[in-house]
Amino acid sequence: MNDLPEIILVIGARPNFMKVAPIVRAFAEQNAPFKTRVIHTGQHYDVNMSDIFLQELGLTEIDAFLEVGSGTHGLQTAKVMEAFERHLLSRPQIPSGIVVVGDVNSTLACALVAAKLEIPVAHVEAGLRSKDRRMPEEINRITTDAISDVLFVSEPSGEHWLRKEGIPTEKIFYVGNVMIDTLVKLLPVALRQEVPRRLGLNTNGYTLVTIHRPANVDHKNHLQEIVDFLIDLASRVPVVFPVHPRTSTRLIEYGLLPTLQQVPEIHLMKPLGYLENLNLMTEAQLVLTDSGGIQEETTFLNVPCLTLRENTERPVTLTRGTNVLVGRNFSQAMELVELIRKDKFKNTYPIEGWDGHAADRIVKILSHLWAPIEVPSVSEVISV
Ligand code: UD1
């Protein structure tokens, strides 16, 4: 077994874990001709930003922790690059390829290192574009896609943007959404968590809030507006607000935390694990977020989602899902809240490849492209 060629899968920050877990599992279940190794860069390192997820998702075999920690974008990206390159060069074997997911700094940093060492790179969740270069993730997406050899697309817009950017068609594979693979697998377990009941809340009787984007939390007046909106919202429907570390730091710095703490209908809590968060999301009347992944999860779950951003790199959640972009238009947001409370909101429509089997398709394709032995052609093994 140990003589098999290696594939390295990179994880770094919270939204990576649920995307990599099903791919690792699919490699094992399909008996693919590789040994997989999972490398954790350490971009996220708190127990509740990382360890809980690894346990719940079954990502228990981590081959190396690079422990890079927090920093400015330049520093963090550079630290991941330095540590990942050192790690690869210290190994007895050059991997057959590396798999990176999503759009965090660790994604770009590891893709860059591998590309320069001439190791093939596969990018999962390729082609997503917000067209807003002020978002650090947009820079990470464009750059990672430009240097990747295999681009796995999760929603229809991805193929469009990659072609527009001149990526050769033979590198692009529409496989669907690996994050939905994890959701489908763990939903029954999540529903047994009973988090709403523990908070004294009913199904369909609260709003779940997640806010962490720099554009929303790193400016005092923007965060103040959000806090004011949450207080108004809580007077209509209770609010559950697990607070991201970046947001919590800013709430304290701007003196806004006591204002929120004074409202009994706002349940403030530390960041939640995957299962508790999925439980809360599934039973919520509405979700208010600026996350990327949550826009997709709420669409799949058919839970109304208001997104506090001007744009989204996941437009299928607008056209076929429950998502509405409200930016900082809080009066529009409140009108939508009232429609949702009256049960007069959008319907959802199925999306290709959001079916629990995206990782299976990825492993079949990589086994074809990166395996040392002859396997059937890609068109023989894959159809979404
Ligand atoms: C990162 C990703 C973002 C993703 C988000 C999910 C980039 C550019 N951004 O943003 O796309 O949506 O993760 O959380 O990669 N911190 C802790 N403990 C931790 C991790 C972070 O306290 O375990 C604090 C640190 O003060 C740190 C801050 O949170 O400076 C921000 O962390 P960082 O990884 O830099 O960015 P995120 O805002 O989490």
Boltz pocket constraint, residues with backbone or C-beta under 6 A from the ligand:
constraints:
  - pocket:
      binder: B
      contacts: [[A, 13], [A, 14], [A, 15], [A, 43], [A, 44], [A, 45], [A, 46], [A, 49], [A, 50], [A, 70], [A, 71], [A, 103], [A, 104], [A, 105], [A, 106], [A, 136], [A, 137], [A, 212], [A, 244], [A, 245], [A, 246], [A, 249], [A, 292]]
      max_distance: 6.0
